């Protein structure tokens, strides 16, 4: 029987939280900058380049979070015999790549 994972949480060390939050803060700043560009009537290609940069920053955030998840949660679960975590990981990656 598949275990419900909808209420799982993860304890992150201070360094991981700081790194992830720094990335998110930079992305948030980029989004605010893009909004300001639109408000100020910036040229479309300039906005598109900034939006692409924000997208790349979000992808970098996802890669960092995914790598941490694999190194901790997935490895621990597989060692504990909970191989359904691999299926969950594959599903997560599949959904990220849409």
PyMOL commands that place a pseudoatom at each C-alpha (Angstrom):
pseudoatom trace, name=CA, resn=UNK, resi=1, chain=A, elem=C, hetatm=0, pos=[0.000, 0.000, 0.000]
pseudoatom trace, name=CA, resn=UNK, resi=2, chain=A, elem=C, hetatm=0, pos=[1.355, 3.391, -0.962]
pseudoatom trace, name=CA, resn=UNK, resi=3, chain=A, elem=C, hetatm=0, pos=[2.031, 5.693, 1.958]
pseudoatom trace, name=CA, resn=UNK, resi=4, chain=A, elem=C, hetatm=0, pos=[0.479, 9.172, 1.943]
pseudoatom trace, name=CA, resn=UNK, resi=5, chain=A, elem=C, hetatm=0, pos=[3.266, 11.734, 1.685]
pseudoatom trace, name=CA, resn=UNK, resi=6, chain=A, elem=C, hetatm=0, pos=[1.027, 14.796, 1.556]
pseudoatom trace, name=CA, resn=UNK, resi=7, chain=A, elem=C, hetatm=0, pos=[1.904, 15.891, 5.098]
pseudoatom trace, name=CA, resn=UNK, resi=8, chain=A, elem=C, hetatm=0, pos=[5.629, 15.218, 5.144]
pseudoatom trace, name=CA, resn=UNK, resi=9, chain=A, elem=C, hetatm=0, pos=[8.049, 17.834, 6.313]
pseudoatom trace, name=CA, resn=UNK, resi=10, chain=A, elem=C, hetatm=0, pos=[11.817, 18.097, 6.284]
pseudoatom trace, name=CA, resn=UNK, resi=11, chain=A, elem=C, hetatm=0, pos=[14.197, 19.543, 8.797]
pseudoatom trace, name=CA, resn=UNK, resi=12, chain=A, elem=C, hetatm=0, pos=[16.866, 21.568, 7.002]
pseudoatom trace, name=CA, resn=UNK, resi=13, chain=A, elem=C, hetatm=0, pos=[20.094, 22.752, 8.536]
pseudoatom trace, name=CA, resn=UNK, resi=14, chain=A, elem=C, hetatm=0, pos=[20.689, 26.482, 8.861]
pseudoatom trace, name=CA, resn=UNK, resi=15, chain=A, elem=C, hetatm=0, pos=[23.118, 26.637, 5.925]
pseudoatom trace, name=CA, resn=UNK, resi=16, chain=A, elem=C, hetatm=0, pos=[20.660, 24.956, 3.550]
pseudoatom trace, name=CA, resn=UNK, resi=17, chain=A, elem=C, hetatm=0, pos=[17.824, 27.257, 4.617]
pseudoatom trace, name=CA, resn=UNK, resi=18, chain=A, elem=C, hetatm=0, pos=[20.067, 30.304, 4.191]
pseudoatom trace, name=CA, resn=UNK, resi=19, chain=A, elem=C, hetatm=0, pos=[21.206, 29.227, 0.729]
pseudoatom trace, name=CA, resn=UNK, resi=20, chain=A, elem=C, hetatm=0, pos=[17.676, 28.499, -0.495]
pseudoatom trace, name=CA, resn=UNK, resi=21, chain=A, elem=C, hetatm=0, pos=[16.281, 31.709, 0.981]
pseudoatom trace, name=CA, resn=UNK, resi=22, chain=A, elem=C, hetatm=0, pos=[19.094, 33.769, -0.595]
pseudoatom trace, name=CA, resn=UNK, resi=23, chain=A, elem=C, hetatm=0, pos=[18.248, 32.319, -3.991]
pseudoatom trace, name=CA, resn=UNK, resi=24, chain=A, elem=C, hetatm=0, pos=[14.544, 33.004, -3.511]
pseudoatom trace, name=CA, resn=UNK, resi=25, chain=A, elem=C, hetatm=0, pos=[15.223, 36.563, -2.383]
pseudoatom trace, name=CA, resn=UNK, resi=26, chain=A, elem=C, hetatm=0, pos=[17.289, 37.196, -5.528]
pseudoatom trace, name=CA, resn=UNK, resi=27, chain=A, elem=C, hetatm=0, pos=[14.515, 35.733, -7.701]
pseudoatom trace, name=CA, resn=UNK, resi=28, chain=A, elem=C, hetatm=0, pos=[11.945, 37.872, -5.914]
pseudoatom trace, name=CA, resn=UNK, resi=29, chain=A, elem=C, hetatm=0, pos=[14.109, 40.925, -6.614]
pseudoatom trace, name=CA, resn=UNK, resi=30, chain=A, elem=C, hetatm=0, pos=[14.362, 39.967, -10.277]
pseudoatom trace, name=CA, resn=UNK, resi=31, chain=A, elem=C, hetatm=0, pos=[10.568, 39.655, -10.523]
pseudoatom trace, name=CA, resn=UNK, resi=32, chain=A, elem=C, hetatm=0, pos=[10.109, 43.058, -8.876]
pseudoatom trace, name=CA, resn=UNK, resi=33, chain=A, elem=C, hetatm=0, pos=[12.599, 44.474, -11.380]
pseudoatom trace, name=CA, resn=UNK, resi=34, chain=A, elem=C, hetatm=0, pos=[10.648, 42.990, -14.289]
pseudoatom trace, name=CA, resn=UNK, resi=35, chain=A, elem=C, hetatm=0, pos=[7.410, 44.462, -12.946]
pseudoatom trace, name=CA, resn=UNK, resi=36, chain=A, elem=C, hetatm=0, pos=[9.090, 47.855, -12.696]
pseudoatom trace, name=CA, resn=UNK, resi=37, chain=A, elem=C, hetatm=0, pos=[10.363, 47.521, -16.258]
pseudoatom trace, name=CA, resn=UNK, resi=38, chain=A, elem=C, hetatm=0, pos=[6.801, 46.917, -17.454]
pseudoatom trace, name=CA, resn=UNK, resi=39, chain=A, elem=C, hetatm=0, pos=[5.489, 49.851, -15.424]
pseudoatom trace, name=CA, resn=UNK, resi=40, chain=A, elem=C, hetatm=0, pos=[8.213, 52.080, -16.914]
pseudoatom trace, name=CA, resn=UNK, resi=41, chain=A, elem=C, hetatm=0, pos=[7.519, 50.978, -20.486]
pseudoatom trace, name=CA, resn=UNK, resi=42, chain=A, elem=C, hetatm=0, pos=[10.793, 49.139, -21.058]
pseudoatom trace, name=CA, resn=UNK, resi=43, chain=A, elem=C, hetatm=0, pos=[11.510, 47.677, -24.476]
pseudoatom trace, name=CA, resn=UNK, resi=44, chain=A, elem=C, hetatm=0, pos=[10.088, 44.135, -24.898]
pseudoatom trace, name=CA, resn=UNK, resi=45, chain=A, elem=C, hetatm=0, pos=[13.406, 42.360, -25.636]
pseudoatom trace, name=CA, resn=UNK, resi=46, chain=A, elem=C, hetatm=0, pos=[14.932, 43.876, -22.497]
pseudoatom trace, name=CA, resn=UNK, resi=47, chain=A, elem=C, hetatm=0, pos=[12.031, 42.526, -20.413]
pseudoatom trace, name=CA, resn=UNK, resi=48, chain=A, elem=C, hetatm=0, pos=[12.257, 39.121, -22.092]
pseudoatom trace, name=CA, resn=UNK, resi=49, chain=A, elem=C, hetatm=0, pos=[15.981, 38.870, -21.300]
pseudoatom trace, name=CA, resn=UNK, resi=50, chain=A, elem=C, hetatm=0, pos=[15.310, 39.690, -17.635]
pseudoatom trace, name=CA, resn=UNK, resi=51, chain=A, elem=C, hetatm=0, pos=[12.425, 37.193, -17.525]
pseudoatom trace, name=CA, resn=UNK, resi=52, chain=A, elem=C, hetatm=0, pos=[14.710, 34.505, -18.971]
pseudoatom trace, name=CA, resn=UNK, resi=53, chain=A, elem=C, hetatm=0, pos=[17.299, 35.323, -16.300]
pseudoatom trace, name=CA, resn=UNK, resi=54, chain=A, elem=C, hetatm=0, pos=[14.628, 34.968, -13.593]
pseudoatom trace, name=CA, resn=UNK, resi=55, chain=A, elem=C, hetatm=0, pos=[13.589, 31.631, -15.092]
pseudoatom trace, name=CA, resn=UNK, resi=56, chain=A, elem=C, hetatm=0, pos=[17.197, 30.433, -15.077]
pseudoatom trace, name=CA, resn=UNK, resi=57, chain=A, elem=C, hetatm=0, pos=[17.539, 31.511, -11.433]
pseudoatom trace, name=CA, resn=UNK, resi=58, chain=A, elem=C, hetatm=0, pos=[14.397, 29.546, -10.541]
pseudoatom trace, name=CA, resn=UNK, resi=59, chain=A, elem=C, hetatm=0, pos=[15.787, 26.509, -12.376]
pseudoatom trace, name=CA, resn=UNK, resi=60, chain=A, elem=C, hetatm=0, pos=[19.014, 26.819, -10.357]
pseudoatom trace, name=CA, resn=UNK, resi=61, chain=A, elem=C, hetatm=0, pos=[16.932, 26.944, -7.161]
pseudoatom trace, name=CA, resn=UNK, resi=62, chain=A, elem=C, hetatm=0, pos=[15.078, 23.791, -8.252]
pseudoatom trace, name=CA, resn=UNK, resi=63, chain=A, elem=C, hetatm=0, pos=[18.349, 21.986, -9.006]
pseudoatom trace, name=CA, resn=UNK, resi=64, chain=A, elem=C, hetatm=0, pos=[19.765, 22.846, -5.586]
pseudoatom trace, name=CA, resn=UNK, resi=65, chain=A, elem=C, hetatm=0, pos=[16.599, 21.736, -3.797]
pseudoatom trace, name=CA, resn=UNK, resi=66, chain=A, elem=C, hetatm=0, pos=[16.344, 18.545, -5.874]
pseudoatom trace, name=CA, resn=UNK, resi=67, chain=A, elem=C, hetatm=0, pos=[19.984, 17.632, -5.222]
pseudoatom trace, name=CA, resn=UNK, resi=68, chain=A, elem=C, hetatm=0, pos=[19.482, 18.096, -1.492]
pseudoatom trace, name=CA, resn=UNK, resi=69, chain=A, elem=C, hetatm=0, pos=[16.323, 15.997, -1.615]
pseudoatom trace, name=CA, resn=UNK, resi=70, chain=A, elem=C, hetatm=0, pos=[18.106, 13.154, -3.400]
pseudoatom trace, name=CA, resn=UNK, resi=71, chain=A, elem=C, hetatm=0, pos=[21.121, 13.249, -1.053]
pseudoatom trace, name=CA, resn=UNK, resi=72, chain=A, elem=C, hetatm=0, pos=[18.984, 13.176, 2.082]
pseudoatom trace, name=CA, resn=UNK, resi=73, chain=A, elem=C, hetatm=0, pos=[15.355, 12.108, 1.795]
pseudoatom trace, name=CA, resn=UNK, resi=74, chain=A, elem=C, hetatm=0, pos=[15.694, 9.686, -1.113]
pseudoatom trace, name=CA, resn=UNK, resi=75, chain=A, elem=C, hetatm=0, pos=[18.895, 8.033, 0.109]
pseudoatom trace, name=CA, resn=UNK, resi=76, chain=A, elem=C, hetatm=0, pos=[17.495, 7.643, 3.641]
pseudoatom trace, name=CA, resn=UNK, resi=77, chain=A, elem=C, hetatm=0, pos=[14.199, 6.198, 2.425]
pseudoatom trace, name=CA, resn=UNK, resi=78, chain=A, elem=C, hetatm=0, pos=[15.883, 3.716, 0.062]
pseudoatom trace, name=CA, resn=UNK, resi=79, chain=A, elem=C, hetatm=0, pos=[18.248, 2.587, 2.857]
pseudoatom trace, name=CA, resn=UNK, resi=80, chain=A, elem=C, hetatm=0, pos=[15.152, 2.089, 5.043]
pseudoatom trace, name=CA, resn=UNK, resi=81, chain=A, elem=C, hetatm=0, pos=[13.580, -0.103, 2.351]
pseudoatom trace, name=CA, resn=UNK, resi=82, chain=A, elem=C, hetatm=0, pos=[11.041, 2.483, 1.180]
pseudoatom trace, name=CA, resn=UNK, resi=83, chain=A, elem=C, hetatm=0, pos=[11.786, 2.201, -2.509]
pseudoatom trace, name=CA, resn=UNK, resi=84, chain=A, elem=C, hetatm=0, pos=[8.499, 3.885, -3.446]
pseudoatom trace, name=CA, resn=UNK, resi=85, chain=A, elem=C, hetatm=0, pos=[10.444, 7.098, -2.861]
pseudoatom trace, name=CA, resn=UNK, resi=86, chain=A, elem=C, hetatm=0, pos=[12.227, 6.448, -6.167]
pseudoatom trace, name=CA, resn=UNK, resi=87, chain=A, elem=C, hetatm=0, pos=[8.843, 6.383, -7.924]
pseudoatom trace, name=CA, resn=UNK, resi=88, chain=A, elem=C, hetatm=0, pos=[7.943, 9.636, -6.177]
pseudoatom trace, name=CA, resn=UNK, resi=89, chain=A, elem=C, hetatm=0, pos=[11.239, 11.166, -7.322]
pseudoatom trace, name=CA, resn=UNK, resi=90, chain=A, elem=C, hetatm=0, pos=[10.679, 10.079, -10.929]
pseudoatom trace, name=CA, resn=UNK, resi=91, chain=A, elem=C, hetatm=0, pos=[7.155, 11.530, -10.818]
pseudoatom trace, name=CA, resn=UNK, resi=92, chain=A, elem=C, hetatm=0, pos=[8.463, 14.796, -9.358]
pseudoatom trace, name=CA, resn=UNK, resi=93, chain=A, elem=C, hetatm=0, pos=[11.121, 15.126, -12.069]
pseudoatom trace, name=CA, resn=UNK, resi=94, chain=A, elem=C, hetatm=0, pos=[8.557, 14.294, -14.746]
pseudoatom trace, name=CA, resn=UNK, resi=95, chain=A, elem=C, hetatm=0, pos=[6.256, 17.026, -13.428]
pseudoatom trace, name=CA, resn=UNK, resi=96, chain=A, elem=C, hetatm=0, pos=[9.113, 19.549, -13.238]
pseudoatom trace, name=CA, resn=UNK, resi=97, chain=A, elem=C, hetatm=0, pos=[9.962, 18.967, -16.887]
pseudoatom trace, name=CA, resn=UNK, resi=98, chain=A, elem=C, hetatm=0, pos=[6.531, 19.817, -18.284]
for i in range(1, 98): cmd.bond("trace and resi %d" % i, "trace and resi %d" % (i + 1))
show_as sticks, trace
zoom trace
